[in-house]
Amino acid sequence: MNATAYERRVLENNLRKALEREEFFLHYQPQFDIATAEIIGVEALVRWKHPEMGIVSPGEFIPLAEETGLITQIDEWVMQTACAQNKLWQMAGLPPITVAVNLSGQHFIRKNLLDTVSRIIEDTGLDPRYLDLELTESVLMKNAKDTVNTLRALKEIGLHISIDDFGTGYSSLSYLKRFPLDTLKIDQSFVREITTDSDSAAITTAIIAMAHSLKLRVLAEGVETEEQLAFLRDHGCHAMQGFLYSRPLPAGELVRFFEERCAA
């Protein structure tokens, strides 16, 4: 127990210094239109490379960042970096796509969230319609009445709003229809078993049907096989991301990947 506590303190101390030492970097996982296989967006995923510990797993440092409150600083850095990169891609002549950024619950409830997002949009020069903020069901439902107002304010700027990992948290359908959303993302835990487990298939089918009824786009995460893709296509899923088409890529590799697919 003492050793574990010591390791945690060391990791926390290093995490506090990681931003100023510029140890974080982003990978981008492409998102594809299922009907056309065209790249329509990317999800920005934060990574941490410590000079001595090497690559630290997000599953290890993200929960610690949330516990210590450092997650809001990391969120802001990710948003700033991802928006700036997306603007650079557009200036380089790539077709405009959205960049999705995960927003923590702590960041979402901050009173200055709107100011922060507006400042980043202005600083980077990115058209706000090419920024997609992803929030989980649990975050949205913590204070649903206030959430509606916050989401409406963000939508007025012109952003896209997605619910990440849909189906794994607590939802109120009465509030879901009031939230000004654009996309539901089906969690990969359902996608992984849609061709082998009838319950996962039923849940996935229901989410797609509900999204259609609410006039929302639906994107499936973690697509790894042609069979999964065929199931999603047959049931009307709009978009996907996953290793079947591409793993998360550094910014430079993404440009080459984009150009290769456009040339094909």
VENDAQUI-V286395 format. One record per helix or strand. SS is the DSSP state (alpha for helix, beta for strand). FROM is the first residue (numbers start at 1). TO is the last residue. If there is no record, write none. Layout:
ss = (SS,SS)
from = (FROM,FROM)
to = (TO,TO)
This chain:
ss = (alpha,beta,beta,beta,alpha,alpha,beta,alpha,alpha,alpha,beta,alpha,alpha,beta,alpha,beta,alpha,alpha,beta,alpha,beta,beta,alpha)
from = (2,24,39,54,58,71,98,105,113,128,131,137,144,160,173,183,188,198,217,226,239,249,251)
to = (18,33,50,56,68,91,102,108,124,130,136,141,157,166,176,186,191,213,220,234,240,249,263)
